């Protein structure tokens, strides 16, 4: 079992920045893939950014150059630094962890980009 606790969402103006955090209840060395997805109203959940095996990363085309995923192994935490935010980035952001024994989701954190 892996528990994921997200934080850092909120309301920000277009062009602003936010940093999301996802703390895992187990060592992230034991997790095969970990990252961030988002779901806007009426849309399917989509990949934003994630670490895959080793330190490889995947980013959605829509966030490349604006968002950066990083991690602190000592804190078992993955971060998502979001810069130059746009209204279309508004969504609930979910942390996901894929372990050998199962897949786990966080509770989600709302990000709203609006003036």
Backbone bond lengths (Angstrom), bond angles and torsions (degrees), N, CA, C in turn:
res aa  C-N    CA-C-N  psi(-1)  N-CA   C-N-CA  omega(-1)  CA-C   N-CA-C  phi
1 X - - - 1.461 - - 1.532 109.66 -
2 X 1.321 115.74 137.49 1.462 121.61 177.76 1.525 107.91 -127.95
3 X 1.310 116.24 124.81 1.457 120.45 174.34 1.531 108.57 -100.89
4 X 1.323 115.16 136.59 1.454 121.56 -178.92 1.525 108.35 -121.57
5 X 1.311 116.38 127.18 1.464 121.27 -179.72 1.517 108.53 -119.16
6 X 1.332 115.02 116.23 1.462 121.15 -177.74 1.517 110.25 -98.45
7 X 1.310 115.21 153.72 1.459 121.22 174.42 1.519 109.11 -157.04
8 X 1.329 115.72 164.62 1.450 120.37 172.62 1.511 116.31 109.04
9 X 1.324 117.93 -4.61 1.454 119.02 178.61 1.521 111.69 -71.91
10 X 1.328 115.09 174.68 1.454 119.56 178.50 1.503 112.39 160.74
11 X 1.317 114.98 -166.12 1.462 122.89 179.44 1.528 108.75 -102.87
12 X 1.328 115.40 131.09 1.462 119.75 -179.27 1.519 108.67 -142.44
13 X 1.301 116.63 150.61 1.459 120.75 178.49 1.531 110.42 -78.85
14 X 1.317 117.09 154.95 1.476 119.32 175.19 1.526 111.22 -53.69
15 X 1.325 115.17 136.88 1.452 120.85 -176.44 1.512 114.26 90.26
16 X 1.316 116.32 -9.47 1.453 120.73 -178.83 1.517 113.17 -82.64
17 X 1.340 115.20 -175.43 1.460 122.04 -176.47 1.517 110.82 -132.36
18 X 1.312 114.43 152.47 1.459 123.02 172.36 1.521 107.85 -144.83
19 X 1.320 115.71 154.71 1.456 120.22 172.33 1.523 109.04 -125.86
20 X 1.303 115.53 123.13 1.456 121.98 176.68 1.522 109.40 -95.93
21 X 1.333 114.99 146.78 1.464 121.47 176.57 1.521 109.73 -124.64
22 X 1.317 115.85 145.42 1.466 121.90 176.02 1.520 107.44 -135.65
23 X 1.326 115.71 109.99 1.456 121.29 -179.61 1.525 109.68 -98.62
24 X 1.326 116.21 127.72 1.461 121.75 -179.57 1.521 110.43 -98.38
25 X 1.334 115.48 151.35 1.463 120.81 -178.13 1.522 112.68 -85.23
26 X 1.345 116.64 -3.97 1.455 121.14 176.87 1.525 108.75 -128.77
27 X 1.318 115.78 166.43 1.454 118.92 176.96 1.525 110.29 -60.80
28 X 1.328 116.01 131.81 1.467 118.13 -178.40 1.529 111.46 -72.55
29 X 1.325 117.69 -9.38 1.461 120.05 172.27 1.526 110.52 -66.02
30 X 1.330 117.28 -23.13 1.462 121.68 -179.14 1.524 112.16 -87.04
31 X 1.315 116.70 -4.76 1.462 121.60 -176.45 1.520 109.43 -101.27
32 X 1.336 116.59 130.06 1.464 120.71 -175.87 1.523 112.80 -72.59
33 X 1.310 115.79 -41.41 1.462 120.79 -179.21 1.520 108.68 -145.44
34 X 1.313 116.54 142.15 1.468 120.01 -177.96 1.518 108.70 -151.70
35 X 1.315 114.82 136.19 1.451 116.45 -179.32 1.503 113.09 -177.36
36 X 1.321 114.81 -157.81 1.456 122.64 -171.01 1.524 111.34 -123.45
37 X 1.329 113.79 137.35 1.454 122.76 172.99 1.521 107.14 -125.52
38 X 1.314 116.79 164.72 1.461 119.55 176.61 1.521 110.14 -143.53
39 X 1.332 114.11 155.36 1.457 120.30 179.22 1.511 108.91 -139.32
40 X 1.323 115.39 117.12 1.453 121.54 176.19 1.526 108.61 -91.74
41 X 1.327 117.86 157.75 1.473 120.33 -179.42 1.521 111.30 -55.52
42 X 1.320 115.66 130.63 1.456 121.26 177.85 1.509 115.07 76.23
43 X 1.321 117.37 5.73 1.466 120.36 -178.65 1.518 110.66 -121.89
44 X 1.330 115.60 162.93 1.450 120.25 177.70 1.524 110.52 -77.96
45 X 1.313 114.16 155.48 1.451 119.14 175.13 1.536 108.90 -67.97
46 X 1.334 115.52 137.31 1.458 119.88 -176.16 1.528 111.26 -133.94
47 X 1.320 114.26 153.42 1.454 120.70 176.51 1.521 109.79 -67.31
48 X 1.336 115.50 137.02 1.460 121.04 171.19 1.529 108.98 -105.31
49 X 1.331 115.68 -58.10 1.458 120.74 179.58 1.519 108.46 -162.44
50 X 1.328 116.69 148.07 1.452 118.36 178.01 1.523 110.46 -158.38
51 X 1.325 113.65 156.99 1.450 122.25 168.24 1.522 107.33 -91.11
52 X 1.318 115.90 135.94 1.452 119.94 172.29 1.534 107.50 -109.87
53 X 1.305 118.11 -156.56 1.454 120.67 -175.37 1.536 110.49 -56.57
54 X 1.309 114.54 138.42 1.447 119.26 -174.77 1.503 109.47 69.74
55 X 1.280 118.27 -131.77 1.463 122.19 179.77 1.523 112.15 -116.71
56 X 1.310 116.48 18.15 1.464 119.48 178.31 1.519 110.55 -65.86
57 X 1.318 116.53 147.75 1.453 121.16 -179.62 1.525 111.21 -127.99
58 X 1.321 114.85 149.13 1.462 122.71 172.37 1.514 108.05 -122.43
59 X 1.322 116.88 139.02 1.459 121.62 175.40 1.527 109.27 -129.13
60 X 1.337 114.98 145.35 1.456 118.90 169.73 1.531 108.40 -67.41
61 X 1.320 116.39 144.93 1.467 119.61 -179.59 1.524 111.58 -57.72
62 X 1.318 116.39 -33.50 1.461 120.87 -175.21 1.524 113.61 -69.55
63 X 1.342 117.38 -14.76 1.469 119.69 -177.57 1.527 112.94 -116.41
64 X 1.321 117.29 -6.08 1.461 120.22 -179.05 1.527 110.62 -57.99
65 X 1.327 115.11 133.35 1.455 120.45 -179.07 1.514 113.92 87.29
66 X 1.326 117.27 -11.94 1.469 121.15 179.95 1.529 112.03 -116.10
67 X 1.316 116.83 -36.68 1.461 121.80 -177.89 1.529 109.57 -108.23
68 X 1.338 115.17 147.50 1.459 120.70 176.90 1.515 109.44 -136.17
69 X 1.319 115.71 127.88 1.456 120.75 175.69 1.523 108.13 -96.55
70 X 1.327 115.47 139.96 1.458 120.51 178.29 1.517 108.43 -147.91
71 X 1.320 116.10 172.83 1.464 118.17 179.78 1.515 110.54 -149.41
72 X 1.330 113.72 155.35 1.456 123.20 174.53 1.518 106.21 -120.20
73 X 1.312 116.68 102.07 1.459 120.42 -175.38 1.525 112.01 -62.66
74 X 1.313 117.13 -35.78 1.459 120.43 -178.67 1.529 111.70 -65.42
75 X 1.332 116.23 -29.10 1.466 120.80 -179.49 1.524 112.13 -100.49
76 X 1.343 117.28 1.11 1.470 121.27 -178.14 1.524 110.73 53.00
77 X 1.300 115.89 42.29 1.456 121.35 -173.05 1.528 110.87 -129.09
78 X 1.320 114.54 138.51 1.460 122.64 174.24 1.523 108.08 -113.38
79 X 1.316 115.45 139.32 1.464 121.15 -177.86 1.528 110.54 -117.50
80 X 1.316 114.17 156.42 1.461 120.26 171.34 1.527 107.15 -131.73
81 X 1.309 115.86 107.38 1.459 120.89 175.82 1.519 108.15 -88.14
82 X 1.314 116.16 121.05 1.455 121.71 -176.14 1.530 109.03 -116.24
83 X 1.302 115.98 115.64 1.470 122.33 179.25 1.526 109.92 -115.96
84 X 1.312 114.97 163.61 1.476 121.21 178.60 1.519 111.05 49.81
85 X 1.310 115.62 47.76 1.462 120.40 -176.14 1.518 111.74 -64.50
86 X 1.332 114.44 145.86 1.458 122.84 -179.13 1.521 109.44 -121.22
87 X 1.327 117.92 156.96 1.473 119.36 177.51 1.533 112.34 -55.21
88 X 1.308 117.74 -32.72 1.466 119.85 -179.68 1.522 113.11 -72.91
89 X 1.314 117.97 -5.58 1.463 120.91 172.62 1.529 111.71 -82.39
90 X 1.311 116.85 -6.98 1.463 120.83 179.29 1.520 110.47 -61.26
91 X 1.330 115.75 125.08 1.465 121.44 -177.30 1.526 108.94 -177.79
92 X 1.311 114.88 171.53 1.458 120.51 165.96 1.529 106.78 -89.01
93 X 1.305 116.44 127.04 1.462 122.22 -178.13 1.526 108.74 -101.97
94 X 1.320 114.82 129.55 1.462 122.15 -177.39 1.524 110.27 -117.92
95 X 1.313 115.34 139.49 1.450 121.88 171.27 1.529 108.25 -91.11
96 X 1.312 116.25 140.36 1.462 121.68 -179.85 1.517 109.44 -131.76
97 X 1.318 115.38 137.30 1.460 121.61 176.34 1.516 109.28 -126.51
98 X 1.323 115.86 129.99 1.460 121.66 178.16 1.521 108.17 -113.24
99 X 1.318 114.97 110.54 1.458 121.13 178.92 1.522 108.56 -108.87
100 X 1.313 115.14 168.55 1.459 119.91 179.96 1.527 110.75 -60.31
101 X 1.327 116.99 -29.33 1.457 121.32 -173.54 1.523 113.47 -100.73
102 X 1.334 117.96 -1.89 1.462 118.89 179.91 1.512 113.07 166.63
103 X 1.333 115.09 171.54 1.462 123.09 178.11 1.517 108.93 -117.30
104 X 1.331 116.41 136.99 1.457 121.51 -173.65 1.528 110.41 -133.13
105 X 1.362 114.20 147.99 1.459 121.68 178.98 1.526 109.55 -124.04
106 X 1.315 114.61 146.63 1.443 119.83 170.29 1.521 110.82 -78.59
107 X 1.329 115.89 179.01 1.458 120.38 -175.51 1.523 112.26 -81.05
108 X 1.315 117.32 -14.39 1.456 121.54 179.03 1.522 111.85 95.32
109 X 1.321 115.65 148.14 1.462 121.64 176.14 1.527 108.36 -136.80
110 X 1.320 115.62 133.57 1.456 120.56 -175.00 1.525 110.68 -80.13
111 X 1.321 115.88 131.97 1.463 122.64 171.08 1.521 107.40 -119.43
112 X 1.313 116.09 122.59 1.460 121.39 179.15 1.520 109.07 -122.95
113 X 1.321 115.54 123.85 1.462 121.44 179.45 1.522 107.79 -111.76
114 X 1.315 115.15 109.36 1.461 119.25 -174.39 1.522 109.36 -157.81
115 X 1.333 115.07 148.54 1.456 119.98 175.15 1.519 110.17 -94.12
